Amino acid sequence: MTDHVNPACALRTVILSLILACSVAIPARGEDSSTLAKRQDTFRGELARINSGVVIGLKNEAEVADDWVTLGDVAGLTGPGAEALGAFPVARIGAYQVDVEVTTVVSAATIRRDLGRIGVNWAHVDLRGFAQCKAIRVAYIEGDEAESANDSQRGDDDRQASNPSNGDAGSHPLRSQLLGLVKMLSAEQPGRWEHSLTDQDAAWIDRLPRDENERFEVEPVVTQVPGRVPVLVRRFAGRELIEQRRMLLQVEQLADVVVMRRSMVRGDVIGPDDVKLESRRLTGSQLVPVTEVDRVIGQTLVASLRAGATVAASQVRAPLAAARQDEVIVQSVVGGVMLTMRGRAMEDGRIGEMIRIQHGNSRNVINAMLIGDRLARVPDNPGVGEGRVQSRQEDRP
């Protein structure tokens, strides 16, 4: 007797078998964290041997090309051991997504935790910069479309590497629209501006036909410049939307900023011959630079900087006008008469700051503003707590 097989049941069995086979071939996302830890453990011996100053400067935003994000992708590294640190994996991003832009956030706290776990001595490593970095893996294409883009790119090797979208004569009108977008976003900020496209986006524009019936709409996803600006481009034939593409503009500001003439270390006071103005490209991924030399002269460095480095506002501060236990001269105007007395600073302070000063050998304490080197003045119209004579007993909680 011959068995008859139901064709529908057989087809379902085959499909189920294929699904099960595929599910075994692709690891679950839950394995990413354990896989990351295993990768990090391979660096344990090498990074634990770092015994001299290494600086890790975490970026605000970084573009990555691989699923695995390394410390070198999201941070600038200097000093002995920087090369080994650069290969250290810190995250996995969009492991199985191909046709979309994917992101992840790497925090300074996570970096500190993971490096500490494998034995990095934080006495020899300085982690600074932003509190977190947004890592972006830009969407890419596969198959025939990717091959077509590669062919187009190979045929245009003589094109400028940055693919400027400057709207010159002969370029596609879409480039002029992108230029107009950049001008609009940067209208309220001084300086010169440049922008560029990824090679992939530039190749796509170059392949677009010149059709008078076609029009484009460009919509920025973010409006903060300088930096990377994702842009949504819609392509219409008449009123019909025929294509939509997400592009990435790299917008840079060319500005005169303060840079170091020579290397200096933390605690050094900047003099007129130590810095100069120089034109630099600002990408938005660094600290806010100082743009006037006079603003840093006489300031104290809070971070060591090498010759040629841009000086950021957060890397300098005013020197101490009075240190704790310094003898300070205090001025006070009473009834139109300037009175002076000597006291002792009870805390560190800089010009413009209010500090507590002990009056002579007494137990009285007065609040006064530092107006010069070891020179303070009681405000003419003291507010609450300012210029008020108090006893040490009042300071106690």
Summary of the structure (lengths in Angstrom):
residues: 397
radius of gyration: 30.6
end to end distance: 99.2
largest distance: 125.2
contacts: 1087
relative contact order: 0.07
helix: 25%
strand: 35%
